[in-house]
Structures are given as C-alpha cells and as structure tokens.
C-alpha cells in the first residue's frame, strides 16, 4: 500500500527528522518534505517548526498526532484482516523484545514459526519494556515481550519467573559458601543496566540495603561481565540474561530470592489475526518446552 501523508507525518513526529523518516519509509527526504507541506496545506495548519538544528511539532500537530496514530493502527488492522482472509499465505508480523529474549528465545521461535509458515515475514524490534508496551498498545508491534504487571489494557500471557542473580569475580566466595547475604554486600559497588533497575531489581537491592550511589550503570549485559571480571564491582543480572554470556566470573543466587516476571502482550484487536495467534502458540510451546 502506498505510503500515506499520515504515515509520513507520524514518522517525522517520532524521529524529529525528515532524513530519518525517509530512511525508515524508504522514500526520499524531498518526498517527506513535500508530503508534510501538502498535509499542512490540506489541513490549513502548520505542523512542523523547522530550523537549522532541529525540528519540532506545533501545538496543533501534537493535538492531531494521537488521532493519526489511531488511523494508522486501523489501517494496519485492515491489512491484518486481509491476511486473515487469505490465511497464513503472506503478511508480516512484528515482534517487540528486549536483549536477553532476542538472544536466548527468538532464534528457535523464529526458526520453528518460519518452518511452518514460510510466507509470513517477521520483523524484530528491540526496545525497552516501556517502549514495547506503548507500541503494542498503538498497534506498531503485533506481539511483545515485557515484564509484568502491565498497566495498559492489553491481553497478557505470563511466561516465566526470571530469578535475579549476583555476578562476582572468580575468586569471590560468599560467607555461607552458596548464596549472597547482606554481609557479603557491605561496602560493595554494583553494575547493572539502567533498564534493569526496575521494580523487581530495585526491590532486591533495597532489601540488601544497596543505595543508588553504590550503583554504576553499564550499556549491555556482556559489558557488566567484563567490568565484574576487572574487579570494578558486582553485577546484577536476571538468570535469562546470563545464559549465553561468558567471562571468568561466578554467579550466585541471593539468600532471599527475587524475580522479575516475564510475559507476552498483545493488543486485543490483534488476537484473532492468524499470524499473531500462530506466533503466540509457537512462543508458548517453545518456552514451555525449555
């Protein structure tokens, strides 16, 4: 279906750049600029404030954007319904996931799904929990992995309870020999990803009297391992994230266990779409088999 002026407007609004919007939509920057100008002329409103260093939405554009996003979501639903009517002979499904899911779960899930439904295109969006929840709600992502609970009105399918664990240097041994206690953590510094400092990890660290000034944030899970190996602190990582990481470190459970709960989320309007239903079944079968 031809790229619409509304789709271009939504992309410019999200990316704050004609160039980036053009790259995403596979059109030229001049086509993006022309589409925005035509839309402004058609609506009789200025939508974009342009200057040399940046661009931003006008107040009128900010008011229109939620309606435009709903229209685009409805268009996606029409296309998905067309896929439904054709069965699973084509179409596209977009999955939102975070790093450890992309590494540990998605390869086998996509392999199994593609063997059964080779004509369905699969796109992966790696994002934060909040971004995945937002984009599933808006219809930009068909099916997403996130932490629970979810505040948005979405269909939720719990998956696993993922234990939060402590990564130490190779020569570190807890006082009790097998798990991390409060005494082990006195005067220690900690390394974790900012995105992991959520309600579950924070609850664990609060229980062990770990204050924010004792925490350093790293860019990714493998970097945490490298920093721990170098003696710069203890790592805090969920068990799933540790599955395919490597380094001369040790991993211990906490004396008092804490978990993050992972789940699958789907917009209620997408539940009956065959590709989404088939992907949901494939995901649940894969994870239940582990």
C-alpha angles and dihedrals in degrees: 000000000000115000107260129218088243091056090049091048091051092049093049090047091052098042100032089219136093089206095053092043090051092051093049094048095039095237132114123272089240089056089053092049091047092049092051091048091049091049091049090050092047093049096038090229136110108240107173130047106210129196136149099272104034147352130225141179123265118234089257090054092049089054092049098044099080090052092048090050090052090051091051090048090052089050090052089051090053090052091047091050089052087053087049092054090049091046118223096325094114144333133108135269124198120208123197116207143155127236103274092046091049091052102038108027113020100065093063093036093053092043092053094044094047092050090058099036108026094164095060112094115222124206123188123208115191110204146136123284092255093049092049092050091048095048094046088052091049093045095244090117121042099202129008143190117221145142120276145273101053120198097197119089097257136134106264128200115185114223116176144337104242113205118227110230140186123241117206139175115280093253095050118110123181117239091249092043098238115045140032116258132183090262091058091057101052110127092356125138122220136214125203141138115274089231089058093055090091133128095292100044091040090052090054094048092045090054090053091048094247110158126206093249088064093056128089120189124224131199099238144358097262090052089055089056091050093049092048090048088053090055097249096129146304120299125228113205137153115249093247092057091054097056099093101022120111136200143110095283139111129232123214133178119237117255088238106042124228128186140190115217116225123204146170119245129197132176107250089234090061100049095093095047106112096224092050093046091048092048091048090052091048092050094048092047092050095049094043089053093057 
